[in-house]
């Protein structure tokens, strides 16, 4: 049954829900936590994960993929199942620890009648440790043939839906089916998961929103995701209507894997441009800070299973396939292409390149043969029949022009070919050609290299040096790892034709060297190496899971888990009001932008509401209230004129106006601003070349801000400007700092921290040592204030028993011990303090009247 959480999750009210069939009994589940596994409820940010790790010592790996690594066949009215030895998900077990139990969750490639599903599920769990996911045919069609193959697959391969006939416009009902199917996978996972001890490894674009379902139920689950397809550039990806939902869902994983740096870079750029997240690289590892969690980025191309290929090679020799093909193509030079029937495989471009080579290099006519094997399409992809017609037409034209009795330049095979026969073709091919216009990994070149190396000690293996040649598209995932291949842009047919001629004409010695280089890489970076490396990184990234306080927040696909230091907690308004009432000498230091005023506000002047509660706080004689801001003294002085007793530290404390005074004093050590004549021309140069940037000229500082510029370009320019200014100002008494979308140059020794210490020191000298400190800020400059409070305690500028509330705005790593979510909560808290002061003042007046 579909639970009501389905509607809550998607905010759908259409009532267009798939029928899930009758209720079936649950599969045995393994749990080490109390309570039952209930339906996923969107209304509850509930986690059944305990706060401490389970006592079970051995870890398990749950591999979740669209397809189980099984073959299914119906014999005499009953089902027969066996392992699919060619499945990547089965082969990756070789890299996992021998004592690690492996469970699989996925769907079958065949339809199973509803009345048989329970029995089949039990058989698969008992014999294969596989948990099958069944769904109705209409949901399967919308999920796989619809959203996956007609929307995600084309977009991830850089095909935009410019018209309804080419790619298909976004269909909300297909997205709903995609989410519903991912939820079915989630429900199967929770039937068998032990959340404290199991790893979950999710595979490919079919299950990109599954991490959100799992993370919401199990906040501390150890979960990785690997994308086996390309990830498009941000300019392509941003056209997807559910772009942020998918990004946020993927970020609920602990580790996200990609085949190449290009794919990872595109993902990171999307996170930066659409979510405002910046990545960091530390000691060779790339990570994204996401609400206190570090999401790791793994770049590792998948490899092949050496043992499986060696086994197939033996069978091919025993069957005599290799010798048969050698006799058939005797005297010919064979080029080989093996591709799925897909518009992105560039098969027709390969044929055109072959035609170009034969036309330009007549010496290959009658000698060079391209054998093109086309595997059946994996689903109801876009324009499959149209591209099939183009391929067949090209074959007829090339064979008609260059063919002759006994010679056919293109041999097109679109019938099923056994793996043994493919292996035999690898043996006899002088060159393998891959011209995909966009592809995830494509292991054909790897398999070819291993087959050309041959079986050691085999009598039927070809003698002499081992050699191979590759002509590979620069747009496939394995291209970066094959440095000895001739890389081509398949769209450039003429250049690809010349590459084919170069590959065939190359000397045997050069072919041998390139082959040896490739074989060393392929043989050491196999599928076991890939899975082992992924698990090691997943373990590393999850090592702190039980050291942090975690809780979920947000609805639908805005859900995320916040993970913070145990000592970092939300500021409780009732608690601070209680301590506030007992204090006798209070210092309250408030940042302005991002603390009292939202960052995205156009009108930066404080509201009457803010002025009212600040004035009420200032009227309390126990309080010393200071606005500590990076803004200039002119605007701050004008805005806060109604608050007669407020103190203001402008330009990070360079100018200071004490409570009740109209005079500004200078706190900086230097009054020489000659360095501004050096800085301003540099900043103007970067402003002219960076659209959306501007310069703010203060009395004591210059600030270059790029909040409205392109995020990527602005960040790049800021880094370059920082280095430029540090170089030209090396002998000047200034500090160059980068902040949130800014680069600032200001006098040395000027900071919010130093002016904070000055305030505490002055109050202590006046006989009013502070016993209550409230300090609130939202950015890097405010961290100096938080640090200064600790220094003031050690210097005894505060009372020994002073109550300190250092509070940052937003849940993020900070030197503060408390946080409030946003400026609204800051306002609410300060209003509560103002009300407490007014109540206290009223009580004092009543007491005076009574006396």
N, C-alpha and C positions, 0 to 999 in steps of 0.2 A: 504493500500500500504506500501511496505517496503521503508523507506526513505534512502537517500544515507548515512545517519549516520550509518546505519547498516554495510556498508562496511568499513567506517572509524573506527568504534569501534573495529571491529575484525581484521582489516587489511587483509580482505579476498578479493581475486580477482578471486575466482573460478566461481562466478556467480551462485552458487548452492543455490538459495534463495527459501524459501517456497512461494507458491502462497497464498495470504491472502484473496482473494475473492474481491467482489465489495465493493465500498465505502459505509459505512453506516452512518446514522446520529449520531451525538454525543449525549451521555447522558448528562443531565443537570449537569453543574459543579457549584461548589460554590467557588468563588474566592473573595478575598478582596484586590487584588493588580491590578494595571492597566495593560493593555496589553492583548494580546491573548495567548493561550496556543499552541505554535507551536510544530512541531515535534522535538524530541530530536536531536540536532545537535552536532555532535562530535567536529566540528570545533570551536564551541563557548563555552567558559567556562562561561556560562551565567546562572544567577540565577534570577528567578522572585520573590524571597523572598525579601521583603522590609527590610530596616534597622531597623525599629521599629515594635514592636508587633502590631497586629491588635486590634482594639477597641472591637471586639467581645469577650464577657466575657466567654462564655461556650466553653469548649474544646470538641473535638470529637475524637473518636478512630476509625481508619481504620485498620481492621484486614485483612491481606493478607495471603492467604493459597492456596495450590494447589486445594483443594476442598471446595466449599461452604457448610455450614452446612444445606443442604437442601436435601429432598427426592423428586424425580421427577417421575411422572407416566403419561403415555399417556392414556387418556380415551375418547373414542368416537371421536377420531381424534383431540383432544385438550389436552394441557398439564395441569397437576395438580401438584402443588407444596405444600410442607409442611415442617416444621422445622424437622430436624433430632435431636431428643432429646438426642441421645447418642453421638453427636459430641462434642468434647472437645471445639471447637471454639465457639459453642453456649453456653456451660456451663460456660466458663470463664467470661461471662457477669456478673455473680453473684458477682464477686469481684470488679467490676468497679462501680464508683459512679452512683447512680440512675438517675441523671440528665445528664449523659454523653451519647451523641448520638453515636450509634455503626453502622458502615458501614462495609460490607464485600465485599472483592474482591477475586474472585476465579473462578474455572471452575466447570461445572456440571458433574455429573457422567454418563450422557446420552448424546448422540449426537443429536443436534438440527439442522434441515435443515437450510441452509443459508437464505432462504426466510422467515423463522420464527424468526430468531435471534433478529431482532429489536424489535418485539412485545414481545418476551419472556424477553428481557432485560428490557423493560419498566415495565412489570408486576413485575419482581423481584425487581426492584428499588422502585416502588411505594408501594408494599405490604410487602416486606421483608427487604428493604434497602440493597439489595445485588446487586453487579455489576458483572455480569458474564463475563468471558473471554472465547471467542470462538477461536479455532484454527483448521486448517485443519487436517484430520485424519493422514496424513503422518507425519506432525510435531508432533502431539500428540504421535505417536508411537515412533519416534526417541527420543523425550523428556523424556517420562515416562518409557516406556518399554526398551528404549535404554540406554540413559545416566544415568537416575536416578536409574533404577533397575539393570542394567547390569554392571555399572561401579562405580557409587558413593556408592550405597547400599552395594555391596560386599566389597569394599575397606574400608568403614567406619565400617564394621564388621570383619575386619582383614583378608580378603581373597584377596590375590594377584593374578593377572592374569598370572600365570606361563605358561599357554598354552592357545591357542585359544579356546580349548574345555572347559576350566574351568575358567570362569570369563570374558573371552574376552579381547583382547588387546585394548588399547586406540584407539578410532575412532574419528578423528577430526570432521567428519561430524555430529556426535552425540553431540559433544560439541557445535558446531555452532547452532544446533537445540535447545539445552539447553539455550543458550544465547538469541536466537531469541524468545523463549517462555517467558523468563524472561522479555524481552522488551515488549511483549504484555501485561503482567501484569502491567508493568510500565505505559503503555499508558492508561490503565483503571484507574489506581490510579490518574493520573494527571487530569482526567476528573472530578473528584469529590473533589479533595483535596483543602483545605485552608491551605497553607503551613505554615502560621504563628501561627495557632491555633490548628491544628490537630496533634494527635499522630498517628504514623504508626507502627503497630506491625506485623512483618513478621515471618512466621512460616516454619521451617523445611528445609531440604536439597534440596528440589525442587527449592527453590528461593534464593539460596545463592549469586547470583550476582545482584539481584534486588537492594540492597542498593547502588551500584555504580550508577545505572541509576537515582535513586531518589536524591542522594546527589549531583550529577552533576547539576540537574535542580534546586534543592532547597538547597542551601548551609546550611541553618539553620534549616532544617526540623528536627523534634524530632522523632527519629526512633529507634526501638528496634528489635532485632532478637532473636528467640529462636530455638535451635536445639533439636529436639525430638529424634534423633538417637544418638548412641555413636559417639565420635570423636576419631579417632585412634591415636596411638602413633606417634611421628615424624618419626620413622623408617619406618612405614607403609605409612603415609601420603606423605612423600617426594617422593614416587614412582609415584605420580600422575603428569602427564606432565603439568597440569594447576594449580599446587599447589599454586604458588604465586598469580595468578589471583584471585583465590577464597579467599585466606587469605586477600588480599587487599580489595576485595569487601566487605567482612564481616566487616572489620575495618572501613568502611564508615558508619556503624551503630553507635549509641550512646551507646547502651547497648546490650551485647551478652550474652544470657542465656544458661546454661547447666544443665542437671539433677544432675550430681555428680561432685565432686572435681576432680576425675580422668579425666573426659572428658575435664574440664576446664584446668587442668594442661597440658594435651596433646596439647591443642590449644595454650596455652601460650608458651610452649616449641617450637612449630612450628614457632610462631612469633619471638622467640628469635633466633633460628637457621637459619631461612630462610630470615628474614627481619631485624635481629639485634635489635629487640625491647625488652626492659626489662619492666617487670611489677612492680608495687609497691602496697603494702598493707598498707592502712592508715585508722585507726579507724574501722577496720572490713570490709572495702570495697577494692576490688581489681580493679586496673585501669592500662591501658596502655596509655602512652603518645605517641600520633601519630600526628606529625606535629602541635603541639599546642593544639590539641583536646585531651580530656581524654575519652577513650573508656572504659566504665565500664564492668566488668565481673560479671555476676550474677550466683550463684549456688543455685538452688532451684528445687527439684523434684516436678513434677506436682502431684496433688491429684485427688480425685474422687469427683463426685457430690453426696453428701449424700442424698439430696432430691430425685434425680432420682432413686437411689437404693432403698430407702424406698418405693417409688411408685411402683417399679417393684415387690418388696417383697409382697405388698398387693395384686397385681394381681395374683401372684403365689399362694398365699393362697386361694384366691377366686376360682381359677381354680382347686384347689386340687392337684396341681402338686407335692407338697412336700410330702403329704400323700401317693400319688401313688408311688413315688420312695422309700419311707420308707418301704412300703409293699413289693416292688419288691426286695429290698436288705436287707430284714429282716435277722438278724443273720450274716450279713457280715460286714466287716470293709472296707469302701470305701476310696480309694485314688483317687484324681481327678487331671487331667491335661487338660488345655484348651490352645491351641496354634494355630497360623496360620500355614498353610502349607508352611514352609520355611526351608531352609537348616540350618539356624542359630538357630532354636528353640530347637534343641537337642532332638527331640521326640524319635528317635531311641535309644539314650543314656538312656533316661528314661525307655524305655522298657527293655533294657539290665540290668539296675539297678533293676527293678522289678524281672526279671528272676534270678538275683544274690541273691536277698533277699529270694525268694521262695526256691532256691537251698540250701542256707546256713541256713535258719531258717524254718524248716519243719512245725513248729507249725502254720505258716500262710497259709499253703496250705489248700485250702477249705474254708478259711475265708477271706483273703485279696483279694480285687478286685480293679484293676486300671481301671477307666473309663477315656479314652482318647478321648476328643472331638477335632476334627481338623477343623478349619475354612478354607474356600476356600482361595487359594493364592490371594494376592491383585493385582498381576500383573504377567507378564510373567517373573518370576524370574529364577534364574540359577538352573538347575538340579532338578526341582520340581518333574518331573515324576520319576526320578531315586530314590529320597529320599522316594517318596510315595511307590514305590515298595519294598524298604528295610523295611519300617514300616510294611507293610502288611505281608511280609515274617516273621518278628519277631513275630507279633501277632499270626500267624499260628503256629509257632514253640513253643511258650510259652503255648498257649492253648492246643496244642497237647501233650505236655509233662506233664503239671500240671493240665489240665482240666479233668473233670469227669461229669457224668450226674448230672445236677442241679448246676454245678459250672463251671464258665468260668473266669479265672484269669484276662484276659484283654478284656475289652469291647471297641472296636474301633468304633467311630462314626465320619464318614466323610461326613455326609449329613447336610444341614443347620439345626441349632438348635435355637429355639426362645430364646430371652433374658429371658423370664419367666421360661423356662425349665432349662436354665443355672443357674438361681437363685435358683431353686429347688435343683439342684445338689450341689450347694454351701452349702445348708442347711444340707444335709445328709452326706457330705464328712468329714471324720475324719481328713484328711490331704490333702493339696493342694501341688502339686509337680511342680516346674518350673526348668527345666534343660537347659535353653537356653545357648548356648556357647557364645553368645554376643547379647545383647538387649538394646534398649534405655531406656525404663522405665518399661513397663509391669505392668499394673494395676490389673491384676488378683488376686494377693495376697491381695491387698487393698479391692477389692470387696468381696472377700471371708470372710475377717475379719468382715466387716460390716454385711454381711448376717448371719454370725454365732452369732453376737450379737442379731439379731432378732428384731422384732417389739415389743415395749413396750405395754403391755396390750393385746397382741394378744392371743386368746384362743388356737389357733392351734400351737402356737410357742412351741418349745421344752422347757421343764421345766428343772430346775436345773441350776447349774453354767454354765456360757457361756465359752466355751473353743474352741480353734482352734490350729492347728499345721501347720507349713510351712517348707517344704524342698525347699530351694531356691538357685539357682546358684549364685555364687559370682560375675558373670559377667553381671548381670542385674542391671539396674539403681536404682531399689527400694531396692536392697539388703542392702546398708548402713543404710537405715532408719528402717530396720526391724531387730533390734538387738536380738530379741527373736527367730528368725528363725534359723533352722539348715542350715548353709551355706555349700555348697558343690562345689567342682570342678567337673562339670559333666563329664569331660573326664576320671576321676577316677571312673570307674563303680563299683568297689568293695566298695570303700568308700561311694558312693552314695547309694548302696544297704544297707550298714550298717546304713546310716542315715535314710532310710525308716523304718527300723526295730526299730531304736531308737525313731522315731517320734510316731510310733504306740504303742510302749511299755511304753512310758512315763506316769507317774502318772497323774491322772486327776487334782490334785492340781497344779502341775507344768504347765500343759497345760492351766489351768485357769489364772495363773499369767502371762504367756507369752501372752495370748490373751488380757488380760486387758491392758498390756503395749502397745501392738500394736494398740488396739482400741483407746487408748488415743491419740496416735500420728495421726492415720488416720483421726479421727473425727475432730481434730483441724487443721490439715494441708490438708484441702480439696482444690478443684480446685479454690474456691473463694479466699482462703488465698494465693494461688500461684499467681493468676492474680493480686490481690491487691498489693502484695509485689513487683511484677515486675513493675507495673505502678508507685509505689512510688519511686523505684530506678531510673526509667526512668525520672521522674520529677526532681529528685535530680541531676542527671548527666547533665540534659539539662538547669539547672537554669541560667548558664552563657552564653547561646547561643547569646543573644543580647548585651552582654557586650564586645564582642571581634570583631575585624575586621576579616572577613572571605572572602576568595577567593579560587577558584579552580585552580588546576594546574595538568599537566600530561595528557597523552592521553591514550585511551583504558582503560584497567583495572589498569593502573598505575595512574589513576585519584585519587586525594585526595583533601580534603579541608584543607587549612592552616588557623588556627585560632590563632590570636595573639592579645596581648594587644594593645589597640588603640594607645598608645604612642610608640609602637615598629614598626618601618617601615623600608623599604628598603632605603639604602643610595643612594641618587641621585648624580650621577657623575657631571652633570652640576652645581648643587647647591654647592657641596663641592669645585669644581674648582673655582667657583666665590668667595666663602669665602676665599679660599686659596690665591687667588691673592691679596686680600685686607690686609691679615695678615702681621705683621712685625716681629714677633718672633714665630716660629713654632716648636713644639715638635711632632715627629712622632715615635711611639713605635709599633714595628711589631713583632709578634710571628713568628716562622719559620715553624715548622712542622704543616701541616693542614691549614696554612695561605699563606705562600709564596711557600710552597712545598706540593703537594698532599700527604695525609697519605699513600696511597697505592703505592707510587712510590718506585721502587727498588733502583734506584740511588738517593741518598739523597742530592747530591751536587747541588747548585743553577745553573740554566742555565745561559748562556751568556746574554739572554734577561733580566733576573732578575738583574744580575750584572750591566747591562747597565743603566736601569732606576734608580736603587739605586744610582749609581755613579752620574747620572744627578741630582738627588735630593740632594745628599751631596754637589754638587758644588754650590748650592744656599746658600748664606751666611745667609739667613734668617732661614734656616732649621737646626735642630738638629735631626739626624736620629739615632735610636737605634734598634738593633735586640735584643729582650728580649726572651730568649729561655731556655728550660730545658737541652739543649745539653751541652757537655763539651766545655771548652774554646779552646782546641787544634783544634778540627774539625772546630768550628766556625771561629777561627782566621785564619786558613788556607784557608777556603772557601772565606772569605770576604776580603782577602788581597788586591785584585784590587781596593776596595773602600776605599781610603785613609782616608776619613773624616767620616767614619761610626763609631758609638759607638756600643759596644757589651756588653750585660749583660748575662753571661753564667751561667748555672746551677741555673736557677731561680733567678739570681742576686747575688749569692755568690761571683762571680768574675765579676768585672766591668772594662771595658776598655773604656776610654773617647775618644771622637772624636779627631783624629789627634795625639793620643798618642800610643806608643807601649807597655806601661806598664799596667799590670793588678793589680788592687787593690782588697783587700779582704773586703767584706762588712759584713761577718758573725761575730757574737759576740764571737764565740768560735773556737779555732784551735785544740781542742782535739778531735781526731777521734778514740779513743779507742773503742767506741761503735760499730765500724764496725766489730771488731772481734767477737762481739756477734751476729750481724745481718747476716753476710755472711754465717755462717754454717746453720742457720735457712732457709735462702733462698735457699741454695744448696739442703737441704733436700726436700723442696717443688718442686724444679726444677727436681730432680731425679724422683719424683713420679708423675709429671705432664708433659706428653709428649707435646712438642710444646712450652714450656716456656723457659725463659732464664734470666740471670742476667746481668744487665749493671752496671759496676763499674765506678763511677765518682770520682773525687777528693774529693767532699764534700758530696756525697750521694750514696746510693745504690738503684737500681730500679729493681724490679722483674716484667717482662712483660709476658703476656700470650695471646697475640693477635693471635698466631698460634695454640693455644691449643683448645680442645673442649670447646665451649662457656659455657656450663652448668657446666662441671667439673672445668674449669678454674675459673669461678666466685665463685664456692663453695670453692675452694682452697684459692682464694684471701681473702674471708671473714674470713676463719679460720686463715690464715697467719696474717691478720690484728690484730685479737684478740691476737694471740700468741705474736707478736712483741710488741703490746701495753703493754702486761703483763711483758715481760722481760726487756723492756726499760722504765719502769715507773719512774725510778730515773735518767734517762739520759737526757741531754739537747738537745733532738731531737724531731722531729714531724714525726708521721707515717701517711701518707695520701694515700687514694685510688683514682685512676683516671681512665681514659678510658683504660681498659685492663692493668693497672699497679698497683703496690703497691710500694710506694717510702718512704724511710727513709732519712731525711735531717735535718740539724741543725735547731734549733728553731729560729724564727725571720727572716728566709730567705724566701722571696716570691717575686713574680713579682710586687706585690703591694708596698712593702717597697722600692725596687730599683726604682720604678717609682716616688715615693715621693722624693727620693734622687736626681733624675734627675731634677725634677721641682724646688726643693729647690736650687740646685747648679746654675741653670739658673737665678733664681731670685736674688741670691747673686751677680752674675756677672753683674747685671743691665740689664738683658735681660728677664724680666718676660714674661711668655708665654701668647700669646693672641690667639693661635690656637693649639688645641690638636687633633691629630688623633691617635687612639689606636685600633689595630686590633688583634684579637685572636680567637681561636676556641674551647678551652677546659676549664676544671674547673680552672686550674691554672691562666688562663687569666682573670677569673672573679675578681681575686684580683686586677688586673690592673684597671679594670673598676670601682671597688669600690674606689681605691686610688685616682682616678680623682675627685670624689665627696669630698673626705677628703681634697685634695689639694685646692679645691675651698673654703671650710670652713676655712682652715688655711691661706687663702690668699696667697698661693704660686703661684697662677695664677692671671692674670689680672681680674678685676671685670667683664669686658665685654668679657671674653675669649670665643671663639667658641669651643665647645667640640664635637667631633665625636667619641664616643665609639662604636665600631662595632664588632659584632661577625660573624663568618663564618658559614652559615647554619641557617635555620629558626628553632629556638629552644628557650625555656625559657632562659633568660639571664639578667644580670644587665645592659647590653648595651642597648642603645635606637635605634641602627641601626643594620642592617644585610646586608651581601652580600651572595649570594647563594653558591659560591665555590671559590677555589683558582684562577680560571680563571677570575672571576669578580674582585677579589682583584688586580690581575696583571693589568687588564684593567684600573682600577681606578688609580693605582699608576703611570701607564704610562701616563695617562691624566695629573696628577699633575706634572710629570717630564717634559712633553711638555710645560706646563704653565711656569715652572721655566726657561726652555731653551729660551722660547719666551721673558720672562722678562729680562734675562741676555743679550740676543741679543739686546733688545731695549736699555738697559743701556750702552752697548758698543757703539752703534750708537750715543747715546747722548754724551758720552765722546769724541768720534771722532769729533763730530760736534763742541764741545767746544774747 
